[in-house]
Amino acid sequence: MKRVCLKDVAEAAGVSAVTASIVLNGGSTRSRARVGAARQEEIRRIAAELGYRASAAARILKCKELNDIGLLFFENAQNIREHVGFTDLNIQFTRTCRELGIRCQVDWFDSLHHPDELPGLLTDGLVGGLLIAGNPNGESERFLREQCRMPFVRIEEPGEYSVMFDPAPALREALEYLAATGHRRLGFVNGPARFQRYRHIRGIVASETARLGMESPQEFYYEAEPYEDFSVDAVLAERRLMDCGEPPDAVLVSSAVLGKAFVSLLQQRGLRVPLDVGVVCFEATDWDALKFVPRLTAVEYDYTEIAARAVRMLQELMKSGTVREPRLLVPERFTVRDTVIDRRGRKQ
């Protein structure tokens, strides 16, 4: 016989999974106050009739403090597979917990396609705190915003407690390096402007190119979709930038995947990288930038550092209920490799 789950009770009672969880799995006094006494009794009656039993984890959470922590990705399976950052974050989170002697769990949930459901790690997982990566939607986002009793820290998304990457110092360093090595015309393949991060990066690039006296006109700019067909975006971006009368002598490209495709297209055009065109990637990881010939010069995420800081923040939050620095920025790093050369003859 199929085990009755929280969603079954919620549907039978005509309430959300969040409301059912509050009543059946021990929501806070403030949360329960939002559900009338009669309604609470009805939900309990329906749960008993259906044979619902709270999980062992939920029962433990009611009666003891847990020091285990979890990492919960809000994304679909395909995007998780294609996102090098999620892979690296998973590895570094697990490694950090092992080094600190903390038991941990990792899970993922597609809240975009299941907006009315809640992941088990939020409601009945054996963890005392969570790191949240990705973008929760629907009931998951409402539960985190309004009713979650468990301490949680967001990674790479703003929140009351968050740890995020700071691209500004490394991007400025990269642009200064390009200017210092004789590059004067910058092409820019960015992510879509609907995301605040890419608007922020575009602002940094615009202010720095102006300060450094580099040309970066609108015809040198292209926005690529991070989860669409990157090969199509690479072709369109390369044509837009390189079909200009006087094309750029350096290109800043979002992601190592798109950067590799861009380098290949430049070579097919008969251009030499880095002799004719320099290429710098951002939103890359070191291992992804290294697995290519030529090795990519890149602005890179430091997932070792962001995982360690996020775990420490969550531990502090679980222990004391607050943290000294609720919003941390982790600087990205700029690494020079083979796709940029000193155009004045000083080979790097």
C-alpha positions as MATLAB code, in Angstrom:
seq = 'MKRVCLKDVAEAAGVSAVTASIVLNGGSTRSRARVGAARQEEIRRIAAELGYRASAAARILKCKELNDIGLLFFENAQNIREHVGFTDLNIQFTRTCRELGIRCQVDWFDSLHHPDELPGLLTDGLVGGLLIAGNPNGESERFLREQCRMPFVRIEEPGEYSVMFDPAPALREALEYLAATGHRRLGFVNGPARFQRYRHIRGIVASETARLGMESPQEFYYEAEPYEDFSVDAVLAERRLMDCGEPPDAVLVSSAVLGKAFVSLLQQRGLRVPLDVGVVCFEATDWDALKFVPRLTAVEYDYTEIAARAVRMLQELMKSGTVREPRLLVPERFTVRDTVIDRRGRKQ';
ca = [
       0.000    0.000    0.000;
       1.249    3.454   -0.892;
       2.388    5.494    2.091;
       0.173    8.522    2.727;
       2.233   11.678    2.377;
       1.740   15.263    3.446;
       0.544   16.265   -0.042;
      -2.290   13.684    0.154;
      -3.545   15.153    3.422;
      -3.282   18.712    2.078;
      -5.312   17.854   -1.023;
      -7.982   16.046    1.003;
      -8.272   18.962    3.425;
      -8.218   21.592    0.672;
      -5.199   23.397    2.081;
      -1.625   23.967    0.960;
       1.168   21.571    1.859;
       2.683   24.380    3.929;
      -0.471   24.676    6.072;
      -0.692   20.914    6.519;
       2.952   20.778    7.560;
       2.474   23.541   10.133;
      -0.415   21.666   11.757;
       0.976   18.130   11.558;
       4.720   18.591   11.820;
       4.930   21.085   14.634;
       4.908   24.589   13.178;
       5.780   27.514   15.425;
       3.130   29.052   17.694;
       3.030   32.118   15.435;
       2.555   29.975   12.337;
      -0.178   27.840   13.933;
      -1.989   30.988   15.028;
      -2.673   31.723   11.359;
      -4.663   28.500   11.103;
      -7.938   28.498   13.005;
      -8.474   25.933   15.772;
     -11.379   24.312   13.923;
      -9.326   24.081   10.753;
      -6.418   22.525   12.638;
      -8.722   19.922   14.135;
     -10.186   19.122   10.707;
      -6.705   18.654    9.194;
      -5.722   16.323   12.050;
      -8.952   14.351   11.631;
      -8.405   13.926    7.891;
      -4.786   12.926    8.476;
      -5.900   10.269   10.974;
      -8.577    8.933    8.606;
      -6.037    8.651    5.795;
      -3.521    6.962    8.061;
      -0.927    9.709    7.776;
       2.080    9.440   10.086;
       4.704   12.157   10.408;
       8.110   10.924    9.336;
      10.686    9.903   11.895;
      12.657   12.972   10.954;
       9.745   15.298   11.658;
       9.139   13.659   15.047;
      12.807   14.024   15.950;
      12.821   17.669   14.912;
      10.049   18.317   17.413;
      11.974   17.025   20.376;
      15.692   17.546   19.847;
      18.198   19.947   18.417;
      19.914   18.736   15.268;
      23.409   19.734   14.217;
      23.269   18.100   10.776;
      23.001   20.495    7.831;
      21.685   20.181    4.297;
      22.326   21.667    0.874;
      19.153   22.041   -1.186;
      19.298   22.942   -4.882;
      16.192   24.510   -6.417;
      16.575   23.706  -10.107;
      15.563   21.118  -12.672;
      17.703   18.073  -13.323;
      18.965   19.145  -16.751;
      20.154   22.548  -15.552;
      21.858   20.973  -12.544;
      23.734   18.617  -14.875;
      24.836   21.501  -17.112;
      25.762   23.946  -14.329;
      29.443   23.478  -13.449;
      28.941   25.653  -10.382;
      26.359   23.319   -8.847;
      28.739   20.399   -9.275;
      31.583   22.280   -7.647;
      29.395   23.607   -4.819;
      28.162   20.101   -4.040;
      31.734   18.775   -3.855;
      33.081   21.643   -1.760;
      30.080   21.609    0.614;
      30.522   17.894    1.277;
      34.264   18.306    1.722;
      33.838   21.226    4.142;
      31.324   19.279    6.249;
      33.615   16.258    6.344;
      36.569   18.377    7.484;
      34.443   19.960   10.238;
      32.945   16.644   11.350;
      29.391   17.658   10.362;
      26.897   15.189    8.964;
      25.231   16.518    5.841;
      22.568   15.798    3.239;
      22.221   17.050   -0.348;
      19.000   17.147   -2.354;
      17.437   18.977   -5.299;
      13.871   20.004   -6.085;
      12.246   21.409   -9.225;
       9.886   23.956   -7.699;
       9.187   25.590  -11.070;
       7.413   22.459  -12.328;
       6.065   21.506   -8.874;
       5.034   24.895   -7.436;
       2.418   23.448   -5.038;
       4.763   20.965   -3.381;
       7.507   21.188   -0.798;
      10.804   19.273   -0.820;
      11.177   16.789    2.008;
      14.400   18.385    3.195;
      12.393   21.497    4.093;
       9.664   19.773    6.097;
      10.890   16.440    7.394;
      14.609   16.079    6.672;
      17.043   15.128    9.394;
      18.797   18.488    9.356;
      18.883   21.419   11.715;
      19.792   24.010    9.075;
      19.913   24.442    5.314;
      21.974   26.072    2.603;
      19.685   27.092   -0.275;
      21.062   27.280   -3.823;
      19.058   28.225   -6.898;
      15.665   29.925   -7.119;
      12.752   28.470   -5.121;
       9.280   29.146   -6.525;
       5.673   28.804   -5.393;
       5.018   27.123   -2.048;
       8.731   26.585   -1.472;
       9.489   30.296   -1.662;
       6.475   31.209    0.491;
       7.411   28.595    3.065;
      10.993   29.900    3.281;
       9.829   33.503    3.447;
       6.979   33.135    5.931;
       6.922   29.869    7.823;
      10.251   28.055    7.872;
      11.446   27.494   11.448;
      14.756   26.021   10.364;
      17.761   28.371   10.005;
      18.832   28.732    6.390;
      21.389   30.651    4.363;
      21.015   31.484    0.688;
      23.942   31.012   -1.697;
      24.205   33.355   -4.675;
      20.749   34.807   -4.035;
      19.869   37.786   -1.811;
      18.219   37.062    1.515;
      18.249   37.855    5.219;
      21.302   35.591    5.494;
      23.267   35.131    2.304;
      26.693   34.446    0.855;
      27.270   35.719   -2.671;
      30.108   36.070   -5.139;
      31.478   39.543   -5.819;
      32.655   39.823   -9.445;
      33.696   43.489   -9.279;
      37.351   43.305   -8.096;
      38.313   40.474  -10.468;
      36.492   42.022  -13.444;
      38.282   45.319  -12.864;
      41.583   43.455  -12.660;
      40.831   41.638  -15.917;
      39.929   44.831  -17.773;
      42.983   46.640  -16.404;
      45.137   43.734  -17.587;
      43.640   43.887  -21.090;
      44.218   47.635  -21.286;
      47.768   47.337  -19.948;
      48.623   44.690  -22.562;
      47.572   46.839  -25.492;
      43.929   45.819  -26.056;
      41.766   48.779  -27.037;
      38.462   47.442  -28.417;
      36.400   45.204  -26.135;
      33.609   42.897  -27.256;
      31.252   41.752  -24.514;
      29.048   38.627  -24.463;
      26.940   38.987  -21.316;
      24.041   37.115  -19.745;
      20.438   38.389  -20.033;
      19.636   41.791  -18.517;
      16.548   40.425  -16.711;
      18.971   39.050  -14.090;
      20.334   41.603  -11.630;
      23.786   39.986  -11.651;
      24.257   40.599  -15.374;
      23.001   44.170  -15.088;
      25.560   44.668  -12.332;
      28.350   43.165  -14.450;
      27.413   45.319  -17.435;
      27.609   48.406  -15.244;
      31.082   47.421  -14.033;
      32.309   46.813  -17.575;
      30.833   50.097  -18.850;
      32.429   52.192  -16.099;
      35.811   50.462  -16.328;
      36.121   50.595  -20.116;
      35.303   54.304  -19.987;
      37.887   54.858  -17.246;
      40.550   52.891  -19.141;
      39.849   54.509  -22.503;
      38.752   51.258  -24.186;
      36.170   51.189  -26.977;
      33.100   49.057  -26.270;
      30.226   50.302  -28.444;
      26.744   48.776  -28.580;
      27.583   46.758  -31.701;
      30.236   44.960  -29.625;
      27.572   43.760  -27.144;
      25.496   40.550  -27.139;
      23.305   38.869  -24.505;
      23.310   35.057  -24.342;
      20.752   32.873  -22.569;
      22.493   30.679  -19.953;
      20.158   27.676  -20.353;
      19.397   27.771  -24.078;
      21.371   26.273  -26.980;
      24.815   27.758  -26.321;
      26.071   26.792  -29.794;
      23.457   29.032  -31.439;
      24.266   31.879  -29.067;
      27.982   31.434  -29.740;
      27.471   31.685  -33.526;
      25.198   34.728  -33.244;
      27.515   36.459  -30.783;
      30.634   35.793  -32.848;
      28.977   37.121  -36.012;
      27.645   40.239  -34.316;
      30.997   41.156  -32.801;
      33.411   40.075  -35.528;
      31.477   41.201  -38.615;
      31.961   44.831  -37.602;
      34.127   47.025  -39.803;
      36.784   47.216  -37.110;
      36.131   44.238  -34.801;
      37.246   43.984  -31.154;
      40.769   42.867  -30.290;
      39.546   41.327  -27.001;
      36.274   39.668  -25.988;
      34.788   39.167  -22.513;
      32.508   36.095  -22.564;
      30.079   34.753  -19.947;
      30.865   31.126  -18.970;
      33.697   28.819  -19.974;
      31.352   26.760  -22.158;
      30.442   29.771  -24.294;
      34.055   30.962  -24.219;
      35.326   27.669  -25.641;
      32.770   27.814  -28.444;
      33.717   31.432  -29.164;
      37.424   30.569  -29.414;
      36.635   27.720  -31.849;
      34.528   30.027  -34.035;
      37.287   32.636  -34.119;
      39.729   29.968  -35.243;
      37.318   28.818  -37.964;
      37.246   32.420  -39.170;
      41.019   32.263  -39.504;
      41.767   34.438  -36.482;
      44.441   33.439  -34.006;
      43.721   33.371  -30.281;
      45.370   35.186  -28.574;
      47.525   36.833  -31.294;
      44.618   38.442  -33.175;
      41.913   38.377  -30.497;
      42.224   37.897  -26.744;
      39.464   36.039  -24.903;
      38.566   36.333  -21.209;
      35.744   34.294  -19.686;
      33.791   35.096  -16.547;
      31.408   32.894  -14.534;
      33.933   30.071  -14.899;
      35.616   27.557  -12.620;
      39.334   26.831  -12.666;
      38.975   23.207  -13.732;
      36.603   24.101  -16.567;
      38.942   26.823  -17.838;
      41.884   24.419  -17.767;
      40.155   21.664  -19.769;
      40.636   23.329  -23.143;
      43.381   24.186  -25.605;
      44.259   27.017  -25.367;
      43.663   27.234  -21.624;
      41.194   30.014  -20.853;
      42.096   33.255  -19.141;
      39.176   33.696  -16.768;
      37.401   35.416  -13.889;
      36.591   32.411  -11.719;
      34.293   31.418   -8.876;
      35.934   30.171   -5.686;
      33.509   27.475   -4.536;
      35.873   26.236   -1.854;
      35.662   29.616   -0.128;
      31.940   30.215   -0.615;
      31.073   26.736    0.713;
      33.274   27.231    3.790;
      31.812   30.669    4.549;
      28.235   29.522    4.018;
      28.677   26.531    6.341;
      30.272   28.718    9.035;
      27.462   31.270    8.769;
      24.832   28.538    9.045;
      26.554   27.009   12.079;
      26.629   30.407   13.792;
      22.962   30.993   12.949;
      21.948   27.561   14.286;
      23.891   28.116   17.505;
      22.949   31.687   18.407;
      19.963   32.599   16.229;
      21.830   35.448   14.560;
      25.169   36.189   12.880;
      27.637   39.049   13.027;
      27.735   39.492    9.240;
      24.433   38.349    7.715;
      25.447   39.166    4.118;
      28.890   38.106    2.948;
      30.592   38.711   -0.392;
      33.241   36.296   -1.663;
      35.569   37.902   -4.243;
      36.034   36.084   -7.519;
      39.588   35.727   -8.854;
      41.264   36.590  -12.156;
      43.723   34.061  -13.644;
      45.834   34.735  -16.746;
      46.366   31.724  -18.999;
      46.764   31.200  -22.754;
      43.948   33.182  -24.395;
      45.394   36.645  -23.727;
      48.820   37.892  -24.856;
      50.630   41.177  -24.397;
      50.054   42.866  -27.734;
      53.075   45.063  -27.129;
      55.333   42.004  -27.243;
      55.608   40.991  -23.574;
      54.303   37.423  -23.767;
      52.650   36.270  -20.564;
];
